[in-house]
Amino acid sequence: MFEDIYNDPSHPVIEDIGCFRDSDGYPGHPFGVAIDINPDHNPDTQDYDAPYNPDSDPLSMNENHPIVKIIRDKYGWDWGGDWSSKKDYMHFSFWGG
């Protein structure tokens, strides 16, 4: 998955990946089947202080971003930007949710 991102002709940038947080109640992060990509540029919708500008910031991801297309569309991981309730644009999960 990361090799595909690295080799993508658009050269998307991953600045930061988060996986495990001590206070995280979701088991996907500690088990490595959920990741947060570029969290400083892709907030969840409850974190209004983080910037989210997918039209001008190449680190902010929308549904057309190459990282989303690779992880969600090619590998079938769930993307938090697709959630119907609160959005979590940084979040990808193999288990969903």
N, CA, C and O of each residue as an XYZ file, in Angstrom:
388
protein
N       0.831     -1.176      0.000
C       0.000      0.000      0.000
C       0.887      1.256      0.000
O       0.680      2.167     -0.802
N       1.871      1.294      0.902
C       2.744      2.459      0.967
C       3.687      2.520     -0.237
O       4.082      3.606     -0.662
N       4.039      1.377     -0.777
C       4.844      1.374     -1.994
C       4.050      1.992     -3.144
O       4.608      2.742     -3.945
N       2.764      1.687     -3.233
C       1.911      2.294     -4.259
C       1.828      3.808     -4.084
O       1.864      4.548     -5.067
N       1.716      4.269     -2.851
C       1.682      5.715     -2.595
C       3.019      6.335     -3.004
O       3.047      7.371     -3.668
N       4.111      5.710     -2.614
C       5.442      6.223     -2.934
C       5.653      6.307     -4.453
O       6.259      7.258     -4.947
N       5.152      5.315     -5.183
C       5.359      5.252     -6.631
C       4.299      5.980     -7.443
O       4.395      6.028     -8.669
N       3.291      6.548     -6.790
C       2.240      7.257     -7.521
C       2.840      8.453     -8.264
O       3.629      9.200     -7.685
N       2.476      8.646     -9.543
C       3.068      9.734    -10.318
C       2.781     11.137     -9.773
O       3.493     12.081    -10.116
N       1.766     11.290     -8.943
C       1.466     12.610     -8.372
C       2.349     12.923     -7.159
O       2.356     14.053     -6.672
N       3.087     11.932     -6.678
C       4.006     12.079     -5.534
C       3.315     12.655     -4.292
O       3.748     13.682     -3.771
N       2.239     12.001     -3.809
C       1.598     12.497     -2.595
C       2.552     12.409     -1.404
O       3.385     11.507     -1.317
N       2.408     13.363     -0.495
C       3.317     13.447      0.643
C       2.628     12.961      1.909
O       1.524     13.395      2.239
N       3.293     12.061      2.606
C       2.869     11.675      3.950
C       3.860     12.328      4.903
O       5.037     11.970      4.947
N       3.362     13.282      5.655
C       4.196     14.005      6.615
C       4.233     13.304      7.966
O       5.242     13.336      8.671
N       3.113     12.670      8.316
C       2.987     12.062      9.644
C       1.947     10.948      9.587
O       0.910     11.083      8.936
N       2.237      9.846     10.276
C       1.277      8.747     10.416
C       1.142      8.453     11.898
O       2.137      8.240     12.590
N      -0.082      8.442     12.379
C      -0.347      8.078     13.762
C      -1.044      6.728     13.814
O      -1.891      6.414     12.977
N      -0.674      5.944     14.804
C      -1.293      4.625     14.940
C      -1.792      4.366     16.349
O      -2.948      3.983     16.525
N      -0.965      4.560     17.344
C      -1.330      4.163     18.698
C      -1.380      5.363     19.619
O      -0.472      6.193     19.643
N      -2.456      5.435     20.373
C      -2.594      6.440     21.419
C      -3.063      5.726     22.677
O      -3.992      4.920     22.624
N      -2.432      6.015     23.802
C      -2.791      5.354     25.058
C      -4.262      5.502     25.401
O      -4.862      4.588     25.968
N      -4.851      6.643     25.064
C      -6.249      6.888     25.424
C      -7.224      6.412     24.356
O      -8.432      6.612     24.489
N      -6.723      5.795     23.314
C      -7.570      5.369     22.204
C      -8.385      4.143     22.602
O      -7.820      3.093     22.907
N      -9.701      4.272     22.601
C     -10.564      3.143     22.927
C     -10.816      2.230     21.741
O     -11.349      1.134     21.911
N     -10.439      2.663     20.534
C     -10.647      1.860     19.334
C      -9.482      0.892     19.169
O      -8.341      1.339     19.058
N      -9.725     -0.416     19.148
C      -8.618     -1.380     19.118
C      -7.845     -1.409     17.804
O      -6.749     -1.967     17.760
N      -8.376     -0.833     16.744
C      -7.695     -0.891     15.454
C      -6.348     -0.210     15.441
O      -5.424     -0.685     14.781
N      -6.214      0.905     16.162
C      -4.937      1.617     16.172
C      -3.818      0.793     16.811
O      -2.780      0.613     16.174
N      -3.975      0.287     18.027
C      -2.872     -0.481     18.611
C      -2.550     -1.772     17.854
O      -1.418     -2.253     17.909
N      -3.539     -2.337     17.146
C      -3.290     -3.562     16.394
C      -2.732     -3.298     15.000
O      -2.418     -4.237     14.268
N      -2.607     -2.017     14.627
C      -2.009     -1.671     13.343
C      -2.924     -1.799     12.154
O      -2.457     -1.780     11.015
N      -4.219     -1.930     12.382
C      -5.159     -2.015     11.263
C      -5.964     -0.728     11.113
O      -6.965     -0.690     10.398
N      -5.518      0.323     11.795
C      -6.082      1.663     11.618
C      -4.931      2.653     11.714
O      -4.079      2.549     12.596
N      -4.916      3.611     10.798
C      -3.868      4.623     10.792
C      -4.490      5.998     10.572
O      -5.567      6.127      9.989
N      -3.800      7.001     11.044
C      -4.175      8.394     10.818
C      -3.050      9.030     10.015
O      -1.900      9.041     10.454
N      -3.378      9.558      8.843
C      -2.375     10.135      7.951
C      -2.500     11.654      7.953
O      -3.588     12.208      7.793
N      -1.364     12.309      8.136
C      -1.277     13.771      8.158
C      -2.347     14.405      9.040
O      -3.126     15.233      8.567
N      -2.394     14.023     10.327
C      -3.470     14.514     11.197
C      -3.491     16.023     11.386
O      -4.545     16.584     11.685
N      -2.357     16.695     11.220
C      -2.349     18.153     11.362
C      -3.008     18.871     10.189
O      -3.195     20.087     10.229
N      -3.357     18.124      9.148
C      -3.985     18.704      7.957
C      -5.324     18.050      7.623
O      -6.005     18.463      6.685
N      -5.695     17.036      8.388
C      -6.915     16.270      8.119
C      -7.646     15.997      9.425
O      -7.554     14.893      9.964
N      -8.365     16.978      9.939
C      -8.979     16.828     11.259
C     -10.205     15.935     11.222
O     -10.784     15.673     10.168
N     -10.583     15.474     12.417
C     -11.944     14.977     12.515
C     -12.817     16.215     12.713
O     -12.319     17.266     13.117
N     -14.096     16.100     12.436
C     -14.946     17.294     12.438
C     -15.233     17.827     13.828
O     -15.922     18.837     13.967
N     -14.722     17.171     14.861
C     -14.841     17.715     16.206
C     -13.604     18.530     16.575
O     -13.586     19.184     17.618
N     -12.574     18.502     15.737
C     -11.343     19.245     15.993
C     -11.300     20.436     15.042
O     -10.679     20.367     13.982
N     -11.944     21.500     15.414
C     -12.099     22.641     14.518
C     -10.847     23.492     14.411
O     -10.790     24.381     13.561
N      -9.829     23.250     15.253
C      -8.610     24.055     15.212
C      -7.654     23.614     14.106
O      -6.834     24.413     13.654
N      -7.740     22.386     13.669
C      -6.839     21.891     12.631
C      -7.323     22.375     11.260
O      -8.524     22.395     10.990
N      -6.384     22.762     10.405
C      -6.792     23.225      9.073
C      -7.251     22.061      8.207
O      -6.753     20.943      8.334
N      -8.197     22.334      7.332
C      -8.623     21.346      6.344
C      -8.921     22.106      5.055
O      -9.983     22.713      4.909
N      -7.981     22.065      4.136
C      -8.083     22.802      2.878
C      -7.666     21.909      1.714
O      -6.610     22.133      1.123
N      -8.469     20.904      1.370
C      -8.036     19.957      0.337
C      -7.865     20.592     -1.045
O      -7.184     20.021     -1.897
N      -8.463     21.751     -1.284
C      -8.290     22.388     -2.595
C      -6.946     23.099     -2.733
O      -6.458     23.283     -3.848
N      -6.339     23.502     -1.607
C      -5.076     24.236     -1.691
C      -3.919     23.585     -0.925
O      -2.758     23.911     -1.175
N      -4.214     22.684     -0.012
C      -3.178     22.042      0.794
C      -2.993     20.600      0.317
O      -3.900     19.785      0.485
N      -1.843     20.265     -0.272
C      -1.648     18.902     -0.780
C      -1.618     17.833      0.309
O      -1.684     16.642      0.002
N      -1.517     18.241      1.589
C      -1.535     17.279      2.685
C      -2.950     17.018      3.206
O      -3.164     16.063      3.953
N      -3.916     17.854      2.821
C      -5.319     17.634      3.182
C      -5.952     16.728      2.136
O      -5.792     16.950      0.935
N      -6.670     15.708      2.593
C      -7.194     14.692      1.678
C      -8.707     14.794      1.526
O      -9.438     14.901      2.510
N      -9.161     14.761      0.278
C     -10.574     14.599     -0.018
C     -10.739     13.298     -0.801
O      -9.779     12.543     -0.956
N     -11.934     13.034     -1.288
C     -12.204     11.750     -1.950
C     -11.393     11.550     -3.223
O     -11.256     10.416     -3.683
N     -10.853     12.612     -3.806
C     -10.063     12.495     -5.037
C      -8.556     12.464     -4.794
O      -7.778     12.370     -5.744
N      -8.147     12.541     -3.553
C      -6.717     12.552     -3.231
C      -6.115     11.189     -3.546
O      -6.750     10.167     -3.281
N      -4.911     11.147     -4.104
C      -4.316      9.851     -4.467
C      -4.136      8.893     -3.297
O      -4.242      7.681     -3.482
N      -3.869      9.400     -2.103
C      -3.735      8.503     -0.947
C      -5.065      7.830     -0.642
O      -5.101      6.636     -0.347
N      -6.159      8.584     -0.708
C      -7.494      8.011     -0.483
C      -7.799      6.989     -1.564
O      -8.291      5.901     -1.266
N      -7.518      7.320     -2.797
C      -7.813      6.394     -3.899
C      -7.024      5.087     -3.758
O      -7.540      4.015     -4.074
N      -5.793      5.174     -3.291
C      -4.990      3.961     -3.144
C      -5.462      3.143     -1.940
O      -5.744      1.953     -2.081
N      -5.552      3.760     -0.766
C      -5.873      2.996      0.443
C      -7.328      2.538      0.446
O      -7.609      1.385      0.771
N      -8.243      3.414      0.091
C      -9.667      3.059      0.118
C     -10.063      2.242     -1.107
O     -10.619      1.151     -0.983
N      -9.771      2.779     -2.293
C     -10.289      2.165     -3.514
C      -9.514      0.915     -3.937
O     -10.115     -0.079     -4.344
N      -8.206      0.963     -3.845
C      -7.409     -0.196     -4.288
C      -7.334     -1.276     -3.218
O      -7.432     -2.464     -3.526
N      -7.157     -0.864     -1.936
C      -6.949     -1.837     -0.868
C      -8.182     -2.093     -0.018
O      -8.171     -2.997      0.816
N      -9.243     -1.321     -0.208
C     -10.517     -1.599      0.453
C     -10.618     -1.170      1.901
O     -11.517     -1.619      2.611
N      -9.713     -0.307      2.362
C      -9.809      0.191      3.737
C     -10.911      1.246      3.822
O     -11.200      1.940      2.847
N     -11.506      1.353      4.980
C     -12.518      2.370      5.238
C     -11.814      3.717      5.435
O     -10.742      3.776      6.036
N     -12.420      4.797      4.927
C     -11.869      6.140      5.107
C     -12.860      6.985      5.893
O     -14.045      7.024      5.561
N     -12.379      7.666      6.939
C     -13.235      8.473      7.801
C     -13.906      9.634      7.101
O     -14.874     10.176      7.632
N     -13.440     10.040      5.938
C     -14.095     11.090      5.161
C     -15.400     10.639      4.532
O     -16.186     11.465      4.069
N     -15.635      9.329      4.514
C     -16.881      8.784      3.959
C     -17.974      8.607      5.012
O     -19.118      8.306      4.672
N     -17.633      8.789      6.274
C     -18.610      8.548      7.330
C     -19.775      9.517      7.210
O     -19.588     10.672      6.827
N     -20.974      9.052      7.534
C     -22.162      9.900      7.424
C     -22.325     10.823      8.628
O     -22.948     11.879      8.514
N     -21.782     10.445      9.763
C     -21.882     11.328     10.933
C     -20.639     12.218     10.963
O     -20.372     12.922      9.990
N     -19.898     12.204     12.021
C     -18.687     13.039     12.079
C     -17.651     12.502     11.097
O     -17.450     11.292     10.989
N     -17.013     13.394     10.400
C     -15.964     13.028      9.448
C     -14.631     12.971     10.187
O     -14.405     13.717     11.140
N     -13.758     12.083      9.740
C     -12.416     11.967     10.302
C     -11.468     11.772      9.115
O     -11.114     10.648      8.760
N     -11.072     12.885      8.519
C     -10.364     12.863      7.244
C      -8.983     12.221      7.304
O      -8.439     11.851      6.263
N      -8.406     12.080      8.481
C      -7.081     11.465      8.623
C      -7.152      9.947      8.721
O      -6.143      9.275      8.505
N      -8.316      9.389      9.042
C      -8.462      8.012      9.509
C      -8.719      7.015      8.379
O      -9.580      7.223      7.524
N      -7.947      5.929      8.400
C      -8.162      4.773      7.519
C      -8.173      3.534      8.406
O      -7.374      3.426      9.337
N      -9.082      2.595      8.118
C      -9.164      1.398      8.929
C      -9.477      0.178      8.080
O     -10.375      0.200      7.238
N      -8.729     -0.876      8.315
C      -8.991     -2.147      7.649
C     -10.266     -2.788      8.186
O     -10.983     -3.463      7.448
N     -10.551     -2.576      9.488
C     -11.726     -3.143     10.125
C     -12.988     -2.328      9.935
O     -14.069     -2.786     10.306
N     -12.888     -1.145      9.373
C     -14.029     -0.236      9.304
C     -14.130      0.554     10.593
O     -13.414      0.288     11.558
N     -15.028      1.531     10.599
C     -15.272      2.322     11.805
C     -14.183      3.201     12.286
O     -14.342      3.886     13.296
